[in-house]
């Protein structure tokens, strides 16, 4: 395979969880306090004042999404749902994929115990899940100290 050959791209969902998203004047988005696989909180219950979620959905150009439903989940509870029709979206000449970006801020998220946040995109071909964010309590430092 030569360097110029493209690998086949499958549908996928990329999710970034952060403390905040800021739209800059020049069109860039600043991501503040990005979480990787987990968020550690001091204790439960807790209310998160703000949680930003940036979602990118990608599909091959020959498999347009059409009508989709985007869900933000906390374990099995739907926090938010957005129904979209992406059928007539413009595509740049020469593009091999279609990308859709969704930015969302969740305010005052009540957490009563450890949980998993995740994004799911329901499409005509099935459900695409993004990477989850595990929210856990910080381990008690005193239990790890030796006398």
N, CA, C and O atoms as a GROMACS GRO file, in nm:
protein
  588
    1UNK      N    1   0.085  -0.118   0.000
    1UNK     CA    2   0.000   0.000   0.000
    1UNK      C    3   0.089   0.124   0.000
    1UNK      O    4   0.186   0.133   0.076
    2UNK      N    5   0.055   0.218  -0.085
    2UNK     CA    6   0.134   0.341  -0.091
    2UNK      C    7   0.084   0.440   0.014
    2UNK      O    8  -0.023   0.423   0.072
    3UNK      N    9   0.162   0.541   0.038
    3UNK     CA   10   0.127   0.643   0.136
    3UNK      C   11   0.002   0.718   0.093
    3UNK      O   12  -0.073   0.766   0.178
    4UNK      N   13  -0.022   0.730  -0.036
    4UNK     CA   14  -0.135   0.806  -0.087
    4UNK      C   15  -0.268   0.733  -0.076
    4UNK      O   16  -0.373   0.794  -0.092
    5UNK      N   17  -0.264   0.602  -0.050
    5UNK     CA   18  -0.389   0.527  -0.038
    5UNK      C   19  -0.451   0.551   0.098
    5UNK      O   20  -0.382   0.551   0.200
    6UNK      N   21  -0.582   0.572   0.099
    6UNK     CA   22  -0.653   0.595   0.225
    6UNK      C   23  -0.703   0.464   0.282
    6UNK      O   24  -0.752   0.378   0.208
    7UNK      N   25  -0.692   0.448   0.410
    7UNK     CA   26  -0.753   0.334   0.477
    7UNK      C   27  -0.903   0.357   0.484
    7UNK      O   28  -0.949   0.472   0.486
    8UNK      N   29  -0.979   0.250   0.488
    8UNK     CA   30  -1.124   0.261   0.498
    8UNK      C   31  -1.160   0.315   0.637
    8UNK      O   32  -1.111   0.265   0.738
    9UNK      N   33  -1.245   0.416   0.639
    9UNK     CA   34  -1.289   0.475   0.765
    9UNK      C   35  -1.429   0.423   0.797
    9UNK      O   36  -1.518   0.427   0.712
   10UNK      N   37  -1.446   0.374   0.918
   10UNK     CA   38  -1.578   0.330   0.960
   10UNK      C   39  -1.644   0.441   1.041
   10UNK      O   40  -1.578   0.536   1.082
   11UNK      N   41  -1.773   0.428   1.062
   11UNK     CA   42  -1.844   0.525   1.145
   11UNK      C   43  -1.790   0.520   1.287
   11UNK      O   44  -1.765   0.412   1.341
   12UNK      N   45  -1.771   0.636   1.346
   12UNK     CA   46  -1.728   0.638   1.486
   12UNK      C   47  -1.766   0.770   1.552
   12UNK      O   48  -1.802   0.868   1.486
   13UNK      N   49  -1.757   0.767   1.684
   13UNK     CA   50  -1.793   0.881   1.768
   13UNK      C   51  -1.675   0.912   1.858
   13UNK      O   52  -1.626   0.824   1.930
   14UNK      N   53  -1.630   1.036   1.856
   14UNK     CA   54  -1.522   1.081   1.943
   14UNK      C   55  -1.584   1.174   2.047
   14UNK      O   56  -1.660   1.264   2.012
   15UNK      N   57  -1.550   1.153   2.174
   15UNK     CA   58  -1.610   1.233   2.281
   15UNK      C   59  -1.500   1.288   2.371
   15UNK      O   60  -1.411   1.215   2.414
   16UNK      N   61  -1.508   1.417   2.399
   16UNK     CA   62  -1.417   1.483   2.494
   16UNK      C   63  -1.502   1.539   2.607
   16UNK      O   64  -1.599   1.611   2.583
   17UNK      N   65  -1.465   1.506   2.730
   17UNK     CA   66  -1.531   1.559   2.850
   17UNK      C   67  -1.435   1.659   2.913
   17UNK      O   68  -1.316   1.632   2.925
   18UNK      N   69  -1.486   1.775   2.952
   18UNK     CA   70  -1.399   1.880   3.007
   18UNK      C   71  -1.477   1.968   3.104
   18UNK      O   72  -1.600   1.959   3.114
   19UNK      N   73  -1.403   2.053   3.174
   19UNK     CA   74  -1.466   2.148   3.265
   19UNK      C   75  -1.538   2.260   3.189
   19UNK      O   76  -1.640   2.311   3.235
   20UNK      N   77  -1.484   2.298   3.072
   20UNK     CA   78  -1.545   2.407   2.997
   20UNK      C   79  -1.497   2.404   2.852
   20UNK      O   80  -1.390   2.352   2.822
   21UNK      N   81  -1.578   2.462   2.764
   21UNK     CA   82  -1.543   2.487   2.624
   21UNK      C   83  -1.561   2.635   2.600
   21UNK      O   84  -1.660   2.694   2.644
   22UNK      N   85  -1.466   2.695   2.530
   22UNK     CA   86  -1.476   2.838   2.502
   22UNK      C   87  -1.458   2.862   2.352
   22UNK      O   88  -1.358   2.820   2.293
   23UNK      N   89  -1.556   2.928   2.292
   23UNK     CA   90  -1.548   2.964   2.151
   23UNK      C   91  -1.461   3.089   2.138
   23UNK      O   92  -1.491   3.192   2.198
   24UNK      N   93  -1.354   3.079   2.061
   24UNK     CA   94  -1.263   3.191   2.042
   24UNK      C   95  -1.307   3.275   1.922
   24UNK      O   96  -1.384   3.229   1.839
   25UNK      N   97  -1.258   3.397   1.913
   25UNK     CA   98  -1.293   3.489   1.805
   25UNK      C   99  -1.252   3.433   1.670
   25UNK      O  100  -1.323   3.452   1.571
   26UNK      N  101  -1.138   3.364   1.664
   26UNK     CA  102  -1.088   3.314   1.536
   26UNK      C  103  -1.147   3.178   1.497
   26UNK      O  104  -1.098   3.113   1.405
   27UNK      N  105  -1.254   3.136   1.566
   27UNK     CA  106  -1.321   3.012   1.530
   27UNK      C  107  -1.272   2.889   1.603
   27UNK      O  108  -1.333   2.782   1.593
   28UNK      N  109  -1.163   2.901   1.677
   28UNK     CA  110  -1.112   2.786   1.751
   28UNK      C  111  -1.196   2.764   1.877
   28UNK      O  112  -1.262   2.855   1.926
   29UNK      N  113  -1.191   2.642   1.927
   29UNK     CA  114  -1.255   2.609   2.054
   29UNK      C  115  -1.144   2.576   2.153
   29UNK      O  116  -1.060   2.491   2.126
   30UNK      N  117  -1.145   2.642   2.267
   30UNK     CA  118  -1.050   2.612   2.373
   30UNK      C  119  -1.116   2.513   2.468
   30UNK      O  120  -1.227   2.536   2.517
   31UNK      N  121  -1.047   2.402   2.493
   31UNK     CA  122  -1.096   2.299   2.584
   31UNK      C  123  -1.023   2.319   2.717
   31UNK      O  124  -0.901   2.314   2.722
   32UNK      N  125  -1.099   2.341   2.824
   32UNK     CA  126  -1.042   2.369   2.955
   32UNK      C  127  -1.066   2.249   3.046
   32UNK      O  128  -1.180   2.206   3.064
   33UNK      N  129  -0.959   2.195   3.104
   33UNK     CA  130  -0.971   2.086   3.202
   33UNK      C  131  -1.026   1.958   3.143
   33UNK      O  132  -1.129   1.908   3.188
   34UNK      N  133  -0.959   1.904   3.042
   34UNK     CA  134  -1.006   1.782   2.975
   34UNK      C  135  -0.982   1.659   3.062
   34UNK      O  136  -0.873   1.641   3.118
   35UNK      N  137  -1.084   1.574   3.072
   35UNK     CA  138  -1.072   1.448   3.146
   35UNK      C  139  -1.036   1.337   3.048
   35UNK      O  140  -1.078   1.339   2.932
   36UNK      N  141  -0.958   1.241   3.095
   36UNK     CA  142  -0.922   1.130   3.008
   36UNK      C  143  -1.023   1.018   3.026
   36UNK      O  144  -1.129   1.023   2.963
   37UNK      N  145  -0.996   0.920   3.107
   37UNK     CA  146  -1.091   0.809   3.121
   37UNK      C  147  -1.176   0.820   3.247
   37UNK      O  148  -1.280   0.754   3.259
   38UNK      N  149  -1.134   0.904   3.342
   38UNK     CA  150  -1.211   0.915   3.466
   38UNK      C  151  -1.202   1.055   3.526
   38UNK      O  152  -1.110   1.132   3.500
   39UNK      N  153  -1.303   1.084   3.608
   39UNK     CA  154  -1.306   1.206   3.687
   39UNK      C  155  -1.312   1.163   3.833
   39UNK      O  156  -1.395   1.080   3.871
   40UNK      N  157  -1.223   1.219   3.913
   40UNK     CA  158  -1.224   1.189   4.056
   40UNK      C  159  -1.285   1.307   4.130
   40UNK      O  160  -1.243   1.421   4.113
   41UNK      N  161  -1.386   1.278   4.213
   41UNK     CA  162  -1.449   1.381   4.295
   41UNK      C  163  -1.418   1.350   4.441
   41UNK      O  164  -1.385   1.237   4.476
   42UNK      N  165  -1.430   1.452   4.526
   42UNK     CA  166  -1.395   1.434   4.667
   42UNK      C  167  -1.486   1.334   4.737
   42UNK      O  168  -1.439   1.247   4.810
   43UNK      N  169  -1.616   1.346   4.714
   43UNK     CA  170  -1.712   1.256   4.780
   43UNK      C  171  -1.847   1.267   4.709
   43UNK      O  172  -1.871   1.360   4.633
   44UNK      N  173  -1.933   1.171   4.736
   44UNK     CA  174  -2.072   1.172   4.685
   44UNK      C  175  -2.165   1.195   4.803
   44UNK      O  176  -2.130   1.155   4.914
   45UNK      N  177  -2.280   1.254   4.785
   45UNK     CA  178  -2.329   1.315   4.662
   45UNK      C  179  -2.256   1.446   4.632
   45UNK      O  180  -2.199   1.510   4.720
   46UNK      N  181  -2.260   1.483   4.504
   46UNK     CA  182  -2.195   1.607   4.460
   46UNK      C  183  -2.273   1.662   4.341
   46UNK      O  184  -2.332   1.587   4.263
   47UNK      N  185  -2.273   1.793   4.329
   47UNK     CA  186  -2.331   1.858   4.211
   47UNK      C  187  -2.218   1.923   4.134
   47UNK      O  188  -2.149   2.011   4.185
   48UNK      N  189  -2.199   1.880   4.009
   48UNK     CA  190  -2.099   1.943   3.924
   48UNK      C  191  -2.161   2.071   3.867
   48UNK      O  192  -2.265   2.065   3.803
   49UNK      N  193  -2.098   2.185   3.891
   49UNK     CA  194  -2.156   2.310   3.841
   49UNK      C  195  -2.164   2.313   3.689
   49UNK      O  196  -2.256   2.372   3.632
   50UNK      N  197  -2.066   2.250   3.623
   50UNK     CA  198  -2.061   2.254   3.477
   50UNK      C  199  -1.978   2.136   3.427
   50UNK      O  200  -1.875   2.103   3.484
   51UNK      N  201  -2.026   2.073   3.320
   51UNK     CA  202  -1.948   1.971   3.251
   51UNK      C  203  -1.968   1.993   3.102
   51UNK      O  204  -2.081   1.996   3.053
   52UNK      N  205  -1.858   2.008   3.030
   52UNK     CA  206  -1.865   2.030   2.885
   52UNK      C  207  -1.842   1.897   2.814
   52UNK      O  208  -1.759   1.816   2.854
   53UNK      N  209  -1.918   1.877   2.707
   53UNK     CA  210  -1.905   1.755   2.627
   53UNK      C  211  -1.894   1.797   2.480
   53UNK      O  212  -1.983   1.864   2.427
   54UNK      N  213  -1.785   1.758   2.416
   54UNK     CA  214  -1.762   1.787   2.275
   54UNK      C  215  -1.764   1.654   2.200
   54UNK      O  216  -1.683   1.566   2.227
   55UNK      N  217  -1.857   1.640   2.106
   55UNK     CA  218  -1.878   1.514   2.036
   55UNK      C  219  -1.854   1.536   1.887
   55UNK      O  220  -1.903   1.632   1.829
   56UNK      N  221  -1.778   1.445   1.826
   56UNK     CA  222  -1.758   1.445   1.682
   56UNK      C  223  -1.804   1.312   1.627
   56UNK      O  224  -1.756   1.206   1.670
   57UNK      N  225  -1.897   1.316   1.532
   57UNK     CA  226  -1.945   1.195   1.466
   57UNK      C  227  -1.888   1.193   1.324
   57UNK      O  228  -1.894   1.293   1.253
   58UNK      N  229  -1.832   1.078   1.285
   58UNK     CA  230  -1.768   1.064   1.154
   58UNK      C  231  -1.830   0.946   1.080
   58UNK      O  232  -1.855   0.841   1.139
   59UNK      N  233  -1.855   0.965   0.951
   59UNK     CA  234  -1.907   0.856   0.868
   59UNK      C  235  -1.844   0.867   0.729
   59UNK      O  236  -1.814   0.977   0.684
   60UNK      N  237  -1.824   0.754   0.661
   60UNK     CA  238  -1.776   0.760   0.522
   60UNK      C  239  -1.875   0.838   0.437
   60UNK      O  240  -1.996   0.835   0.462
   61UNK      N  241  -1.826   0.907   0.337
   61UNK     CA  242  -1.911   0.993   0.254
   61UNK      C  243  -2.021   0.913   0.184
   61UNK      O  244  -2.128   0.967   0.156
   62UNK      N  245  -1.994   0.787   0.156
   62UNK     CA  246  -2.094   0.704   0.087
   62UNK      C  247  -2.198   0.645   0.182
   62UNK      O  248  -2.289   0.575   0.138
   63UNK      N  249  -2.185   0.672   0.312
   63UNK     CA  250  -2.282   0.626   0.412
   63UNK      C  251  -2.332   0.744   0.495
   63UNK      O  252  -2.304   0.750   0.615
   64UNK      N  253  -2.405   0.837   0.436
   64UNK     CA  254  -2.452   0.953   0.513
   64UNK      C  255  -2.539   0.908   0.631
   64UNK      O  256  -2.606   0.805   0.625
   65UNK      N  257  -2.536   0.987   0.736
   65UNK     CA  258  -2.611   0.951   0.857
   65UNK      C  259  -2.762   0.956   0.838
   65UNK      O  260  -2.832   0.867   0.885
   66UNK      N  261  -2.815   1.056   0.770
   66UNK     CA  262  -2.960   1.072   0.762
   66UNK      C  263  -3.013   1.122   0.895
   66UNK      O  264  -2.955   1.211   0.956
   67UNK      N  265  -3.124   1.064   0.940
   67UNK     CA  266  -3.183   1.104   1.068
   67UNK      C  267  -3.114   1.029   1.181
   67UNK      O  268  -3.098   0.907   1.175
   68UNK      N  269  -3.073   1.103   1.283
   68UNK     CA  270  -3.003   1.044   1.397
   68UNK      C  271  -3.062   1.097   1.527
   68UNK      O  272  -3.133   1.198   1.529
   69UNK      N  273  -3.030   1.028   1.635
   69UNK     CA  274  -3.067   1.072   1.769
   69UNK      C  275  -2.942   1.063   1.855
   69UNK      O  276  -2.886   0.955   1.871
   70UNK      N  277  -2.900   1.175   1.911
   70UNK     CA  278  -2.782   1.180   1.996
   70UNK      C  279  -2.827   1.182   2.141
   70UNK      O  280  -2.908   1.266   2.180
   71UNK      N  281  -2.774   1.090   2.221
   71UNK     CA  282  -2.810   1.082   2.363
   71UNK      C  283  -2.686   1.099   2.449
   71UNK      O  284  -2.580   1.046   2.418
   72UNK      N  285  -2.702   1.173   2.556
   72UNK     CA  286  -2.602   1.180   2.661
   72UNK      C  287  -2.660   1.104   2.779
   72UNK      O  288  -2.768   1.135   2.827
   73UNK      N  289  -2.586   1.002   2.825
   73UNK     CA  290  -2.637   0.910   2.927
   73UNK      C  291  -2.554   0.917   3.054
   73UNK      O  292  -2.432   0.938   3.051
   74UNK      N  293  -2.622   0.900   3.168
   74UNK     CA  294  -2.557   0.877   3.297
   74UNK      C  295  -2.604   0.739   3.339
   74UNK      O  296  -2.720   0.721   3.377
   75UNK      N  297  -2.516   0.641   3.331
   75UNK     CA  298  -2.554   0.500   3.347
   75UNK      C  299  -2.668   0.472   3.249
   75UNK      O  300  -2.648   0.485   3.129
   76UNK      N  301  -2.786   0.433   3.296
   76UNK     CA  302  -2.899   0.404   3.206
   76UNK      C  303  -2.997   0.520   3.193
   76UNK      O  304  -3.100   0.507   3.127
   77UNK      N  305  -2.966   0.633   3.255
   77UNK     CA  306  -3.056   0.750   3.252
   77UNK      C  307  -3.016   0.844   3.139
   77UNK      O  308  -2.898   0.879   3.124
   78UNK      N  309  -3.113   0.886   3.059
   78UNK     CA  310  -3.088   0.982   2.952
   78UNK      C  311  -3.087   1.123   3.012
   78UNK      O  312  -3.188   1.169   3.064
   79UNK      N  313  -2.972   1.189   3.004
   79UNK     CA  314  -2.960   1.327   3.052
   79UNK      C  315  -3.011   1.425   2.948
   79UNK      O  316  -3.081   1.521   2.980
   80UNK      N  317  -2.974   1.401   2.823
   80UNK     CA  318  -3.015   1.488   2.713
   80UNK      C  319  -3.032   1.405   2.587
   80UNK      O  320  -2.965   1.304   2.568
   81UNK      N  321  -3.123   1.451   2.500
   81UNK     CA  322  -3.146   1.383   2.373
   81UNK      C  323  -3.168   1.490   2.266
   81UNK      O  324  -3.238   1.589   2.288
   82UNK      N  325  -3.106   1.468   2.152
   82UNK     CA  326  -3.117   1.562   2.041
   82UNK      C  327  -3.144   1.483   1.914
   82UNK      O  328  -3.063   1.400   1.874
   83UNK      N  329  -3.258   1.510   1.849
   83UNK     CA  330  -3.293   1.444   1.724
   83UNK      C  331  -3.255   1.537   1.609
   83UNK      O  332  -3.294   1.654   1.607
   84UNK      N  333  -3.179   1.483   1.512
   84UNK     CA  334  -3.127   1.565   1.402
   84UNK      C  335  -3.150   1.496   1.268
   84UNK      O  336  -3.154   1.374   1.260
   85UNK      N  337  -3.165   1.576   1.164
   85UNK     CA  338  -3.170   1.524   1.028
   85UNK      C  339  -3.044   1.575   0.958
   85UNK      O  340  -3.035   1.693   0.924
   86UNK      N  341  -2.949   1.486   0.936
   86UNK     CA  342  -2.821   1.521   0.874
   86UNK      C  343  -2.817   1.481   0.727
   86UNK      O  344  -2.709   1.468   0.669
   87UNK      N  345  -2.933   1.461   0.667
   87UNK     CA  346  -2.943   1.411   0.529
   87UNK      C  347  -2.882   1.506   0.427
   87UNK      O  348  -2.807   1.463   0.341
   88UNK      N  349  -2.913   1.634   0.435
   88UNK     CA  350  -2.874   1.729   0.331
   88UNK      C  351  -2.753   1.813   0.368
   88UNK      O  352  -2.741   1.927   0.324
   89UNK      N  353  -2.664   1.759   0.448
   89UNK     CA  354  -2.546   1.835   0.488
   89UNK      C  355  -2.449   1.848   0.370
   89UNK      O  356  -2.431   1.754   0.292
   90UNK      N  357  -2.388   1.966   0.356
   90UNK     CA  358  -2.291   1.989   0.249
   90UNK      C  359  -2.164   1.909   0.273
   90UNK      O  360  -2.125   1.884   0.388
   91UNK      N  361  -2.100   1.870   0.163
   91UNK     CA  362  -1.975   1.795   0.170
   91UNK      C  363  -1.872   1.870   0.085
   91UNK      O  364  -1.900   1.911  -0.027
   92UNK      N  365  -1.752   1.886   0.141
   92UNK     CA  366  -1.645   1.952   0.066
   92UNK      C  367  -1.598   1.862  -0.047
   92UNK      O  368  -1.595   1.740  -0.034
   93UNK      N  369  -1.562   1.924  -0.158
   93UNK     CA  370  -1.512   1.848  -0.273
   93UNK      C  371  -1.385   1.773  -0.235
   93UNK      O  372  -1.294   1.831  -0.175
   94UNK      N  373  -1.378   1.646  -0.270
   94UNK     CA  374  -1.262   1.563  -0.242
   94UNK      C  375  -1.264   1.499  -0.104
   94UNK      O  376  -1.175   1.419  -0.072
   95UNK      N  377  -1.362   1.531  -0.023
   95UNK     CA  378  -1.370   1.473   0.112
   95UNK      C  379  -1.407   1.325   0.104
   95UNK      O  380  -1.482   1.284   0.016
   96UNK      N  381  -1.353   1.246   0.195
   96UNK     CA  382  -1.385   1.103   0.201
   96UNK      C  383  -1.475   1.070   0.319
   96UNK      O  384  -1.530   0.961   0.328
   97UNK      N  385  -1.490   1.167   0.411
   97UNK     CA  386  -1.577   1.146   0.527
   97UNK      C  387  -1.663   1.270   0.550
   97UNK      O  388  -1.634   1.379   0.501
   98UNK      N  389  -1.770   1.250   0.626
   98UNK     CA  390  -1.853   1.360   0.676
   98UNK      C  391  -1.830   1.367   0.826
   98UNK      O  392  -1.828   1.264   0.894
   99UNK      N  393  -1.812   1.487   0.877
   99UNK     CA  394  -1.792   1.506   1.021
   99UNK      C  395  -1.897   1.604   1.073
   99UNK      O  396  -1.927   1.705   1.009
  100UNK      N  397  -1.950   1.572   1.189
  100UNK     CA  398  -2.048   1.658   1.255
  100UNK      C  399  -2.000   1.681   1.398
  100UNK      O  400  -1.963   1.586   1.467
  101UNK      N  401  -2.001   1.805   1.441
  101UNK     CA  402  -1.951   1.841   1.573
  101UNK      C  403  -2.066   1.894   1.658
  101UNK      O  404  -2.145   1.978   1.613
  102UNK      N  405  -2.075   1.845   1.780
  102UNK     CA  406  -2.178   1.887   1.874
  102UNK      C  407  -2.107   1.929   2.003
  102UNK      O  408  -2.032   1.850   2.060
  103UNK      N  409  -2.132   2.050   2.049
  103UNK     CA  410  -2.076   2.097   2.176
  103UNK      C  411  -2.191   2.121   2.271
  103UNK      O  412  -2.293   2.180   2.235
  104UNK      N  413  -2.174   2.074   2.394
  104UNK     CA  414  -2.283   2.085   2.491
  104UNK      C  415  -2.226   2.114   2.629
  104UNK      O  416  -2.122   2.061   2.667
  105UNK      N  417  -2.296   2.197   2.704
  105UNK     CA  418  -2.261   2.225   2.843
  105UNK      C  419  -2.376   2.173   2.930
  105UNK      O  420  -2.491   2.210   2.910
  106UNK      N  421  -2.343   2.088   3.025
  106UNK     CA  422  -2.441   2.039   3.122
  106UNK      C  423  -2.420   2.118   3.250
  106UNK      O  424  -2.310   2.122   3.304
  107UNK      N  425  -2.526   2.182   3.297
  107UNK     CA  426  -2.518   2.262   3.420
  107UNK      C  427  -2.580   2.186   3.536
  107UNK      O  428  -2.680   2.115   3.519
  108UNK      N  429  -2.522   2.202   3.653
  108UNK     CA  430  -2.574   2.146   3.778
  108UNK      C  431  -2.607   1.997   3.766
  108UNK      O  432  -2.721   1.956   3.786
  109UNK      N  433  -2.506   1.919   3.734
  109UNK     CA  434  -2.524   1.774   3.721
  109UNK      C  435  -2.512   1.708   3.858
  109UNK      O  436  -2.405   1.708   3.919
  110UNK      N  437  -2.623   1.654   3.907
  110UNK     CA  438  -2.628   1.589   4.038
  110UNK      C  439  -2.578   1.445   4.026
  110UNK      O  440  -2.628   1.367   3.945
  111UNK      N  441  -2.479   1.410   4.109
  111UNK     CA  442  -2.424   1.274   4.111
  111UNK      C  443  -2.437   1.220   4.253
  111UNK      O  444  -2.380   1.276   4.347
  112UNK      N  445  -2.512   1.112   4.268
  112UNK     CA  446  -2.534   1.053   4.400
  112UNK      C  447  -2.434   0.943   4.434
  112UNK      O  448  -2.426   0.900   4.549
  113UNK      N  449  -2.361   0.897   4.335
  113UNK     CA  450  -2.262   0.792   4.357
  113UNK      C  451  -2.180   0.773   4.231
  113UNK      O  452  -2.201   0.843   4.132
  114UNK      N  453  -2.086   0.680   4.234
  114UNK     CA  454  -2.005   0.653   4.114
  114UNK      C  455  -2.095   0.624   3.994
  114UNK      O  456  -2.200   0.560   4.008
  115UNK      N  457  -2.054   0.670   3.878
  115UNK     CA  458  -2.136   0.649   3.758
  115UNK      C  459  -2.050   0.656   3.633
  115UNK      O  460  -1.931   0.686   3.638
  116UNK      N  461  -2.114   0.628   3.521
  116UNK     CA  462  -2.048   0.632   3.391
  116UNK      C  463  -2.130   0.723   3.299
  116UNK      O  464  -2.249   0.702   3.279
  117UNK      N  465  -2.064   0.824   3.243
  117UNK     CA  466  -2.127   0.910   3.142
  117UNK      C  467  -2.083   0.861   3.005
  117UNK      O  468  -1.969   0.819   2.987
  118UNK      N  469  -2.175   0.867   2.908
  118UNK     CA  470  -2.138   0.827   2.773
  118UNK      C  471  -2.233   0.892   2.673
  118UNK      O  472  -2.345   0.931   2.706
  119UNK      N  473  -2.184   0.904   2.551
  119UNK     CA  474  -2.264   0.955   2.440
  119UNK      C  475  -2.295   0.839   2.347
  119UNK      O  476  -2.212   0.752   2.323
  120UNK      N  477  -2.418   0.840   2.294
  120UNK     CA  478  -2.461   0.737   2.199
  120UNK      C  479  -2.531   0.804   2.083
  120UNK      O  480  -2.614   0.893   2.101
  121UNK      N  481  -2.497   0.761   1.962
  121UNK     CA  482  -2.560   0.813   1.841
  121UNK      C  483  -2.640   0.700   1.778
  121UNK      O  484  -2.583   0.601   1.731
  122UNK      N  485  -2.772   0.716   1.776
  122UNK     CA  486  -2.860   0.617   1.715
  122UNK      C  487  -2.874   0.653   1.567
  122UNK      O  488  -2.921   0.762   1.533
  123UNK      N  489  -2.832   0.561   1.478
  123UNK     CA  490  -2.835   0.585   1.334
  123UNK      C  491  -2.919   0.478   1.265
  123UNK      O  492  -2.967   0.384   1.328
  124UNK      N  493  -2.936   0.494   1.134
  124UNK     CA  494  -3.010   0.395   1.057
  124UNK      C  495  -2.940   0.259   1.052
  124UNK      O  496  -3.004   0.159   1.021
  125UNK      N  497  -2.811   0.254   1.080
  125UNK     CA  498  -2.736   0.128   1.079
  125UNK      C  499  -2.708   0.072   1.218
  125UNK      O  500  -2.644  -0.032   1.230
  126UNK      N  501  -2.754   0.140   1.322
  126UNK     CA  502  -2.730   0.094   1.458
  126UNK      C  503  -2.680   0.205   1.548
  126UNK      O  504  -2.680   0.323   1.511
  127UNK      N  505  -2.637   0.167   1.667
  127UNK     CA  506  -2.593   0.262   1.769
  127UNK      C  507  -2.440   0.270   1.770
  127UNK      O  508  -2.372   0.167   1.769
  128UNK      N  509  -2.388   0.392   1.773
  128UNK     CA  510  -2.245   0.415   1.786
  128UNK      C  511  -2.222   0.476   1.924
  128UNK      O  512  -2.282   0.578   1.958
  129UNK      N  513  -2.136   0.413   2.003
  129UNK     CA  514  -2.107   0.463   2.138
  129UNK      C  515  -1.970   0.528   2.141
  129UNK      O  516  -1.874   0.479   2.082
  130UNK      N  517  -1.963   0.641   2.212
  130UNK     CA  518  -1.834   0.706   2.233
  130UNK      C  519  -1.771   0.656   2.361
  130UNK      O  520  -1.833   0.582   2.438
  131UNK      N  521  -1.647   0.696   2.384
  131UNK     CA  522  -1.578   0.649   2.506
  131UNK      C  523  -1.646   0.709   2.628
  131UNK      O  524  -1.687   0.825   2.627
  132UNK      N  525  -1.658   0.629   2.734
  132UNK     CA  526  -1.726   0.677   2.855
  132UNK      C  527  -1.632   0.757   2.945
  132UNK      O  528  -1.510   0.752   2.930
  133UNK      N  529  -1.691   0.828   3.039
  133UNK     CA  530  -1.618   0.894   3.147
  133UNK      C  531  -1.665   0.831   3.276
  133UNK      O  532  -1.783   0.841   3.312
  134UNK      N  533  -1.574   0.766   3.347
  134UNK     CA  534  -1.606   0.705   3.476
  134UNK      C  535  -1.588   0.812   3.583
  134UNK      O  536  -1.484   0.877   3.589
  135UNK      N  537  -1.688   0.829   3.668
  135UNK     CA  538  -1.680   0.927   3.777
  135UNK      C  539  -1.677   0.850   3.908
  135UNK      O  540  -1.769   0.775   3.940
  136UNK      N  541  -1.568   0.871   3.983
  136UNK     CA  542  -1.545   0.796   4.107
  136UNK      C  543  -1.503   0.892   4.217
  136UNK      O  544  -1.461   1.005   4.191
  137UNK      N  545  -1.514   0.845   4.341
  137UNK     CA  546  -1.465   0.922   4.455
  137UNK      C  547  -1.315   0.902   4.467
  137UNK      O  548  -1.263   0.793   4.440
  138UNK      N  549  -1.246   1.007   4.508
  138UNK     CA  550  -1.103   0.997   4.532
  138UNK      C  551  -1.077   0.899   4.645
  138UNK      O  552  -1.143   0.906   4.749
  139UNK      N  553  -0.983   0.806   4.626
  139UNK     CA  554  -0.953   0.713   4.736
  139UNK      C  555  -0.910   0.790   4.860
  139UNK      O  556  -0.840   0.891   4.851
  140UNK      N  557  -0.952   0.742   4.976
  140UNK     CA  558  -0.919   0.806   5.103
  140UNK      C  559  -0.768   0.795   5.125
  140UNK      O  560  -0.714   0.685   5.133
  141UNK      N  561  -0.702   0.910   5.135
  141UNK     CA  562  -0.557   0.913   5.152
  141UNK      C  563  -0.516   0.843   5.282
  141UNK      O  564  -0.412   0.778   5.286
  142UNK      N  565  -0.596   0.856   5.387
  142UNK     CA  566  -0.562   0.798   5.517
  142UNK      C  567  -0.551   0.646   5.510
  142UNK      O  568  -0.472   0.586   5.583
  143UNK      N  569  -0.629   0.582   5.425
  143UNK     CA  570  -0.624   0.436   5.418
  143UNK      C  571  -0.499   0.387   5.348
  143UNK      O  572  -0.465   0.269   5.357
  144UNK      N  573  -0.429   0.476   5.278
  144UNK     CA  574  -0.309   0.436   5.206
  144UNK      C  575  -0.181   0.471   5.282
  144UNK      O  576  -0.072   0.436   5.238
  145UNK      N  577  -0.193   0.538   5.396
  145UNK     CA  578  -0.075   0.575   5.472
  145UNK      C  579  -0.034   0.461   5.564
  145UNK      O  580  -0.118   0.388   5.616
  146UNK      N  581   0.096   0.447   5.583
  146UNK     CA  582   0.146   0.345   5.676
  146UNK      C  583   0.194   0.412   5.803
  146UNK      O  584   0.237   0.528   5.801
  147UNK      N  585   0.186   0.341   5.912
  147UNK     CA  586   0.225   0.399   6.042
  147UNK      C  587   0.374   0.396   6.060
  147UNK      O  588   0.424   0.441   6.164
   0.00000   0.00000   0.00000
